[in-house]
Amino acid sequence: MMGNVNARHSIGYEEEEARNISRAMKHYMIAARDGSERSIKCILDLYSKGHATKEEYENALRAYQEYVAEIKTIQRDDAAASKNEKYY
């Protein structure tokens, strides 16, 4: 774990596979707060299956959006735009 978003998400996934949904949610929430879009999708999936509440999903989404807004810079936007350009 130690601050690694991908590790935190993976632990959440392993907990979900082991049917430890509450533990999975804790790991997914931490990863979502640190910018893991995959964790947001997993929480949405758990919500759609009735294993997470609407409030939990909303909190995760809000935390993810706050993280994205916090790291947003003009340089990152320019880099993303140039990455999406088509080269011929």
C-alpha positions as CSV (number, residue, x, y, z in Angstrom):
1,M,0.0,0.0,0.0
2,M,2.3,2.8,1.3
3,G,0.7,5.4,-1.0
4,N,0.6,3.3,-4.1
5,V,-2.9,3.8,-5.7
6,N,-2.6,0.8,-7.9
7,A,-1.7,-1.4,-5.0
8,R,-4.6,-0.1,-2.9
9,H,-7.0,-0.7,-5.8
10,S,-5.6,-4.3,-6.2
11,I,-6.1,-5.0,-2.6
12,G,-9.7,-3.8,-2.9
13,Y,-10.2,-6.1,-5.8
14,E,-8.8,-9.1,-4.0
15,E,-11.0,-8.3,-1.0
16,E,-14.0,-8.1,-3.3
17,E,-13.1,-11.4,-4.9
18,A,-13.0,-12.9,-1.4
19,R,-16.5,-11.5,-0.7
20,N,-15.1,-9.1,1.9
21,I,-17.2,-6.2,0.5
22,S,-16.8,-3.8,3.4
23,R,-13.0,-4.2,3.3
24,A,-13.0,-3.9,-0.5
25,M,-15.0,-0.6,-0.2
26,K,-12.5,0.8,2.2
27,H,-9.6,0.2,-0.2
28,Y,-11.5,1.4,-3.2
29,M,-12.5,4.6,-1.4
30,I,-8.9,5.3,-0.5
31,A,-7.7,4.6,-4.0
32,A,-10.6,6.8,-5.4
33,R,-9.5,9.7,-3.2
34,D,-6.0,9.3,-4.7
35,G,-7.3,9.4,-8.3
36,S,-8.1,5.8,-9.2
37,E,-10.7,5.8,-11.9
38,R,-10.8,2.0,-11.8
39,S,-11.8,2.1,-8.2
40,I,-14.7,4.5,-9.0
41,K,-15.9,2.0,-11.6
42,C,-15.7,-0.9,-9.1
43,I,-17.6,1.1,-6.5
44,L,-20.3,1.9,-9.2
45,D,-20.4,-1.8,-10.0
46,L,-20.9,-2.7,-6.3
47,Y,-23.6,-0.1,-6.1
48,S,-25.4,-1.5,-9.1
49,K,-25.3,-4.9,-7.5
50,G,-26.7,-3.5,-4.2
51,H,-23.4,-4.0,-2.2
52,A,-22.7,-0.2,-1.9
53,T,-25.0,2.6,-1.1
54,K,-25.7,5.6,-3.3
55,E,-24.1,7.8,-0.6
56,E,-20.9,5.7,-0.7
57,Y,-20.8,6.0,-4.5
58,E,-21.4,9.7,-4.4
59,N,-18.7,10.2,-1.7
60,A,-16.2,8.3,-3.8
61,L,-17.0,10.2,-7.0
62,R,-16.8,13.5,-5.2
63,A,-13.4,12.6,-3.6
64,Y,-12.1,11.5,-7.1
65,Q,-13.3,14.7,-8.7
66,E,-11.7,16.8,-6.0
67,Y,-8.4,15.0,-6.6
68,V,-8.6,15.5,-10.3
69,A,-9.4,19.2,-9.9
70,E,-6.5,19.6,-7.4
71,I,-3.9,18.2,-9.8
72,K,-5.3,19.9,-12.9
73,T,-2.8,22.3,-14.6
74,I,-2.6,23.9,-18.0
75,Q,0.5,21.9,-18.7
76,R,-1.3,18.6,-18.0
77,D,-4.2,19.7,-20.2
78,D,-1.8,20.6,-23.0
79,A,-0.1,17.2,-22.7
80,A,-3.4,15.3,-22.7
81,A,-4.5,17.3,-25.8
82,S,-1.3,16.5,-27.7
83,K,-1.5,12.9,-26.7
84,N,-5.0,12.7,-28.2
85,E,-4.0,14.3,-31.5
86,K,-4.0,12.0,-34.5
87,Y,-0.7,11.6,-36.3
88,Y,-0.7,10.8,-40.0
